[in-house]
Amino acid sequence: MSRALAAVGVVVLVVSTLMAVAAIAISAIGLYFFPLYTVTSTTGSPTEVVKPMQTVAPIVDLKPTTTAAPTLESSELTAVPLKPADSDTPASGICASSDGDIVEATLTADGPPMPRCVKVTAAQRLKIINGTTAPVRIMLGHFDVEIPAGRQAVLDKPVGEYLAPGVHLMVNGPEVWLSQP
């Protein structure tokens, strides 16, 4: 009996590990197919296009680049697809929610982000604060940003414009739980 229970435990561990690896792989593949975003400072002046492992300004607003040909009518343009959720429920069990237009999360050097999970509405934006002593690269949906030590980045688009409802795993950041409308 105990051998059978041990075998079941091993199977459950292997399956859950494979599911976690698959979720990370799907997130990485999704990042490859989505367009990059242009970084603009809080004063509104354009700076540069965010590329992997590229440092951004201390406080930034990220705006999507235009990829449509100038001859296309707005009715002919297709919307960028929403990134599907990685899970229906957060691994951390509970998520902190916040009122206001911007929801903040702080990356820490000595443990998980604070909070570990943020619950957001489709209209809210995310602000990630790097509380570490080294640059940290975060990736979520269409965004791929390296935040210098002690700095912060505000993702310019409301969460509902690039994430589908559900829990999303931010690389090097908190889980982001977009609640149903």
Number of C-alpha atoms within 10 A of each C-alpha: 6 7 8 9 10 11 12 12 12 12 12 12 12 11 12 12 12 12 12 12 12 13 17 16 12 14 22 15 11 16 18 10 9 16 15 21 22 18 26 20 17 14 9 10 9 14 13 14 17 18 15 14 14 14 15 24 18 15 19 22 21 24 17 15 12 11 9 12 8 8 7 9 9 9 6 9 11 8 8 11 13 17 21 17 20 23 15 13 15 20 13 11 8 14 19 15 14 14 9 10 12 16 19 17 23 19 23 15 12 8 8 14 20 17 19 21 26 22 20 27 21 18 15 22 20 20 19 21 24 26 21 17 12 12 16 22 18 20 18 24 24 21 25 20 23 22 26 22 16 15 19 23 25 19 22 20 18 17 23 20 17 20 22 21 24 18 23 26 22 19 16 14 25 23 26 27 29 23 15 11 8
